């Protein structure tokens, strides 16, 4: 729940944007975890295919290569989310915060006069 403060009978909510930063960091960690998983899969898959020959091995390799191709990488999706989505939200909140701060300063100055 957001903290509140009051200025001239107006109630303002305090928003903690550190959670947005944490989300961006966690998203990048997910990308690394996904890449590590693919690396381990490729290592195990390579060891299996080193000892397997024939049509079955060829078909298996074709299918696993196809799956990996379809999976692609998470990095582009997470980068798009971080850049276009989360960063835009964070910037909007920062912009609103700056505007709100200016309005509060004006209200405080008006009250002093």
Secondary structure as UniProt FT lines:
FT   STRAND          3..7
FT   TURN            8..9
FT   STRAND          10..14
FT   HELIX           18..50
FT   HELIX           55..71
FT   HELIX           74..80
FT   HELIX           81..86
FT   HELIX           87..112
//
